[in-house]
Amino acid sequence: MQTNDNAQFHIVAVKAWIEKDNKFLLAKRGPNELHKPNTWSLPGGKIEDEIEEPNILQKTLRREIKEEVEIEITDNIELIYNNSFIRVDGAHVVVLTFLCHYKSGEAKPLEDTAETRWFTIEELKRLVGVEDFLKREISELEKYLKKIII
């Protein structure tokens, strides 16, 4: 789509740190994913072509979590981090990362997901071989948790 002011469009994506009993869920991306296949990441996905939808970020987050890992979250959804990057196909992406809390369901790999696993914050910090983006997200989660505990 071309605009009169030549604006550059971005994909908007939402991701979730899902907390349950002081553990956090990671989902390994499937082998057919365009960007970073077979890497640990957070459940989430892109905002779709909803028109004038209220609470689109929260609705997308709930839908993507349910589709990818079969978990439902509570209404307590807090933005903790945001960033941007360029995908391998050249698309510009803005990502909003939220802290969410487990409500129900059993975590299992579904759509676009190869594996799921719960980790404590200490286990997350000791993960080896993870991508830089996940290291940053772990660091931001830890900073946020320290802020809300104080």
C-alpha positions in Angstrom: 0.0 0.0 0.0 1.3 3.4 -0.9 0.4 6.5 1.2 0.5 10.1 0.3 3.3 10.8 2.8 5.3 7.7 1.8 4.9 6.2 5.3 6.7 2.9 6.0 4.5 0.2 7.3 5.4 -2.2 10.1 4.1 -5.5 11.1 2.9 -5.3 14.7 3.4 -8.4 16.8 2.6 -9.3 20.4 4.4 -11.8 22.6 3.8 -13.1 26.1 5.8 -14.1 29.1 3.2 -16.4 30.7 3.8 -16.9 34.4 2.6 -19.9 36.3 3.8 -20.8 39.8 6.9 -18.6 39.4 7.8 -20.3 36.1 7.7 -18.9 32.6 6.7 -20.6 29.4 8.9 -20.7 26.3 7.8 -22.2 23.0 10.3 -23.5 20.4 9.4 -22.1 17.0 8.6 -24.8 14.4 11.0 -25.8 11.6 8.9 -24.1 8.9 8.8 -20.7 10.5 10.1 -17.9 8.2 12.0 -16.1 10.9 14.3 -17.9 13.4 13.0 -21.5 13.0 13.8 -24.1 15.7 14.7 -21.4 18.3 13.2 -20.8 21.7 10.9 -17.8 21.8 7.7 -16.5 23.5 4.2 -17.4 22.4 2.6 -14.7 20.3 2.0 -13.5 16.8 1.0 -10.7 14.4 -1.9 -8.4 14.6 -4.3 -9.4 11.8 -6.4 -7.2 9.6 -9.0 -6.3 12.3 -10.9 -3.1 11.5 -11.4 -0.7 14.4 -11.2 -3.4 17.0 -11.0 -2.3 20.6 -8.3 -4.0 22.8 -6.7 -5.5 19.6 -3.4 -6.2 21.4 -4.9 -8.2 24.2 -7.3 -10.0 21.9 -4.5 -11.0 19.6 -2.3 -12.1 22.5 -5.1 -14.3 23.9 -5.8 -15.8 20.4 -2.2 -16.5 19.6 -1.4 -18.1 23.0 -4.4 -20.4 22.7 -3.5 -21.3 19.0 0.2 -21.9 19.7 0.4 -23.5 23.2 -3.3 -24.2 24.3 -3.1 -21.9 27.4 -5.6 -19.4 28.6 -4.4 -16.3 30.4 -6.0 -14.0 33.1 -7.1 -10.5 32.4 -3.9 -9.1 34.1 -1.8 -8.3 31.1 1.1 -5.8 31.5 3.4 -4.4 28.8 7.0 -4.9 29.9 9.1 -4.4 26.8 9.0 -3.3 23.2 11.4 -3.4 20.4 11.7 -3.5 16.6 13.7 -5.6 14.1 13.8 -6.4 10.4 12.8 -9.9 9.4 14.9 -12.1 7.1 12.4 -11.2 4.3 13.0 -7.4 4.9 9.7 -6.7 6.7 9.9 -4.2 9.5 8.4 -5.5 12.8 7.4 -3.8 16.0 7.1 -6.2 18.9 5.2 -5.6 22.2 6.1 -8.1 25.0 3.7 -8.6 27.8 3.7 -10.3 31.2 0.6 -12.5 31.5 -0.6 -15.0 34.1 -1.7 -18.5 33.6 -5.5 -19.2 33.9 -6.0 -22.7 32.5 -4.9 -25.3 30.0 -1.9 -27.6 29.6 1.0 -26.2 27.6 1.6 -28.2 24.5 3.0 -27.4 21.1 0.3 -26.6 18.5 0.4 -24.3 15.5 3.9 -23.2 14.4 5.4 -24.6 17.7 7.7 -27.6 18.1 8.1 -27.7 21.9 7.0 -26.0 25.1 8.7 -25.9 28.5 8.3 -24.0 31.8 11.4 -22.3 33.3 12.2 -20.5 36.5 13.9 -17.1 36.0 17.2 -18.6 37.2 16.9 -21.4 34.6 16.1 -18.8 31.9 19.2 -16.9 32.8 21.3 -20.1 32.5 20.0 -21.2 29.1 22.8 -21.7 26.6 22.7 -21.4 22.8 19.7 -19.0 22.8 19.3 -16.2 20.3 20.3 -12.6 21.3 16.7 -11.5 21.1 15.6 -14.0 23.8 18.6 -13.0 26.0 17.3 -9.4 25.8 13.8 -10.5 26.6 14.9 -12.5 29.6 16.9 -9.6 30.9 13.9 -7.2 30.4 11.7 -9.7 32.3 14.1 -9.9 35.2 14.3 -6.1 35.4 10.6 -5.8 35.3 10.1 -8.4 38.0 12.6 -6.7 40.3 10.7 -3.4 39.8 7.3 -4.8 40.8 8.7 -6.7 43.8 10.2 -3.6 45.4 
